[in-house]
Amino acid sequence: MSEENIELVRYVTEEGLNKGNLSFVDDVFSPEYEVHTAGLQLPKGPEAFKMAVEFWKQAFPDFTCGIQEMFASGDLVGLRFRTTGTHTGPLMWMPPTGESFVVEGVDLHRVRDGQVVESWISDDFPRILFELGIVAEPTPPAGAAPPEGVALPKAS
């Protein structure tokens, strides 16, 4: 069953997120589907996935989610990914910047009886805003030193 669950999540990622095809969504997402993500309330059911795809594809028509690694344990499927996109459409109230982003993350999906019933999404939205130049990355105060043993990356 684990391999079937992995293939379902792979199909959802490739067809839905990458190709923007939503024709299958009502069949593979439970009517009780629930999304857990920081700071965002989505309705229950397949509509939540449709709204997420439309959100990303409107702002980033070339949005892609590259699967780097997948695993399953019981009814859970983990997905390590790299998302990319170019900001050519409106992102909420923010006009297009023409800038691109590359962000990595890990999501977890629960699959039961051939349907996705629950997802935990780890969008790194602040990183996306930094890379698009919409929000400036925070910088430590002058003279501040990192904790002992921690090296900060050098500014480019």
N, C-alpha and C positions, 0 to 999 in steps of 0.2 A: 504494500500500500504506500510506503514511503516514496518509492520511485514515481508512482502515479501522482502523488501530491506535489513532488518536485516539478514534474512535467506540467501540471496545471498552473503552478505559479510562474514557470518559465513562459508558458503560453500567454498568460495574463500580461506579463511584462512586455513580451515581444509584440503581441497584437495590440494591446490596449495602450500602454505607455509609449512604445516606440512608433507604431504605425498609426495610432489614433483611431483604430477600428473599435467601435463600441457595440457592434451588432451582437456579440456573444455574451455581454455582461450580465443580462438578466438570467441567463442559464447557469453561469458559473459562480455567481455571488448569491449567497443566501438572502432571503427577504429580511433576515435579522442581522445581516452583516453589520459589524461595528468597527470603526476606525479609532485608534488611539494615537493622537499626535499632539505635541505641545502647542497650546495656544490656538487651536483650530477646532471648531465644532462643526461636524458634518452630520447629515441625517443618517439614520439607519437604512440599510438595504443597498442594493446595487447603485442607486443614485449617488451615493457617496463616492464610489470609484469614478463614475462618469464625470462628476463635478471636478474631481482632482485632475483627471486627464484634460478636460477642457481648460482648466485654470493654467496648467503648464503649457499646453499647446498654443493657447492664445498669446501668451507672453513670449514663448520660445518655440516657434513652429518647428525648429530642428531639434527639439528636446529629445534626448535619447538616454536610456538607462542601460548601460552595459553591465551585463552579469559577469561578475568576477569569480564568484564561488557560491555554491548552494549546498545545503545539507538538510536532512530531515530527521526528526526524532519524534516518534509517535505521530500525533496529528499536527505537529508544528514543522514549518518549513522556514529556514533561515536563508537570507539572501544578502550577500555582500556585493555592492554595486558601485559604479562610477556614473554619475549623471553629468551631461553636458548640454549646453544650449547657448543660443545667441539671442540677446534681448532685442527683438524687432517688433514686438507688439506690446500693448499696455499691460503692466504688471500692477494690478489693483489701481491705485491713483498715480503710479509712477510712469511717465512717458518712456518710450524705448530709448535705450542708450547706445544700441549697436554693439555693446560689449558682450563677451562670452564668459562662461563660467565652467569650471570643472570641480565637482564636489563628490566625495565618496561617503558612503554610509552603509548601514546595516538595517534591514527590516526583518520582521518576523510575522508569519501568517499562519493562522490555524485553518486547517482544511478538514471538513467532515463530509462523508458521503458524496465526494466529488464536487463540493462547493466550498469557496472561501467564506468563512464565517466571522473571522476577526483578523485585524491587522494592527501591528504596532509599527508606526512609521517614524523614521529618524531623519527627516529632512533637515539639512543644515542651512536653514534660510538665512541666518546672519552671514554665513560664509558667502552665499550667493550674492547678497547685497553688497558685501565688501568687494567681491570680484567684479561686480558690475559698476562699481564706483558710485553707487547710490548712497552708501554709508561709509564713512572713513573708518579704517581699522583703528581700534584703540591703541595708543602708545603709552608706555610707562612714563611717569613723570621724570623729568631730568634728574639724573643722579640716582635714580632707583635701581637697585640691583636685584636680580632674581634670587630666589632661595638657593642656598649652597647646593651645588651638584646639579643645578638646572641651567642648561644653556639655551638662551633665546636665539632664534634665527636672526641672521644679519639682514638689515633692510636692503632691498634691491635698488 
